[in-house]
Amino acid sequence: MQVETLPPILSTLRNTDHPYMQGAWTPMYGEVNARDLTVIEGAIPTDLDGVYVRNTEIPVHEPIGRYHPFDGDGMLHVISFRGGKADYRNRFVRTRGFQAEQEAGQSLWGGLMAPPGASLRPGWGAHGGLKDSSSTDVVAHAGKLVSTFYQCGEAYLLDPDTLDNEGLAGWAPIDGVSAHAKVDEATGELLFFNYSKHAPYMHYGVVDRHGKLVHYVPVPVGGPRLPHDMAFTEHYAILNDLPLHWDAEALKNGFHATKMHDRPSRFGIIPRRGRPEEIRWFEAEPTYILHFLNAYEEGDEVVMDAYFQENPEPGPKPDAPRGFAHMMGYLDQHMMRPRLHRWRFNMKTGKTTEQHLDERVLEFGMFNQRYAGRPYRYAYSAVAVPGWFLFDGFVKHDLVSGKSWSLQLPQGRYASEAPFVPRIGAKDEDDGYLVTFVIDENTQTSECLLIDCQRFEEGPVARIALPHKISSGTHSCWADRRFLRDGVLPRE
Ligand SMILES: [Fe+2]
């Protein structure tokens, strides 16, 4: 393994006892390029050619007010596979906020838990005074990586091979782009939404495979909402208006507190290039959904899978360190209790039927993107560590037979969100690998794991050493090199 280290960025963060600046969430700052990574166990398969990218939140400066782990600056980690070899590099996303704070040598924006008016500069994005860190999500589209922020900010473009920052996506509208824009590899389109505090409160848009905004329409809802994700089928996009959103009274005083409202969940189904008057709204059981899996059309029905939170308002975590109970409650999947759940929306009758598909606490689902928007069979979910925003296992579901398989990591090893990588020449939907980064608290090292999805419970087929210990983070994607080159992967 050959490692090149870049000049250091400026960090002013001091030692702290913050629970999300310790262990697997310990911030790291080194930016490196590493070639020909060392294989610890097994072998890197030769039948994958592309990149796995994951976003991370890194606190760079001493925070203004109390730090929330979603406040950190975005850092992308990319491992590139080709011909049985792997290279790695990582870079901060050079957002306007990151650059301004590098120049100032200090935090200029307060975070999610800072009081109103704490920021030293006006910001942009849904909260006004919140730094757009571009630290939540990453997708590949039109040959570039696109990193985004959950509170609706800019879309930042990066080169998938070099991780060179290439500035802002010109297609992003004034109200910004939420995390969880969806890419349909079969058409090369990117479907996105945003939300704001002013009418019509939500928009939906489509960017074509050349990076041109080709559709952008309002999605009128009854007030400020807080959607986090969306879904799509071959012909429709599915937006949501869920009963957990900002408390209007608190918002008047500048506080962004969430509250569960006494009303049903609503899902808006719009033709992918549809007009606002074509949106069909369906009511369903009240819940909050952080992440969706897939959706597809079947006869008169639109079928949608996602994680149904049984307790969207978890309240304070009882055993949390003083001052962190509320934050830690909302980061604990075992308090929110998301269940793999299926909704069926009947486009003829307007009726919704729904049911749990599994009773376990699962989230951060992945599936074979070649089946995105189409009928699919296999889903992969992450298993969260009780009490923490950390993952230590995965569950594979066969959604047709109901069978499932589990993979648990050894004690002290934490995984990241794990996309499915189709094997080159794959014959079946589950013919491929899950790819994930692992932080090992026992050895203070990090690895990349590849798990053969047809031999799910046998453990990884390859363990690949990373050149440094990374920090835990959030979302990720796999991008096939053919998709990066052509901007589209026609269905075979
Ligand atoms: Fe998310």
Residues whose N, C-alpha, C, O or C-beta is under 5 A from the ligand:
A	BS01	LIG	L290
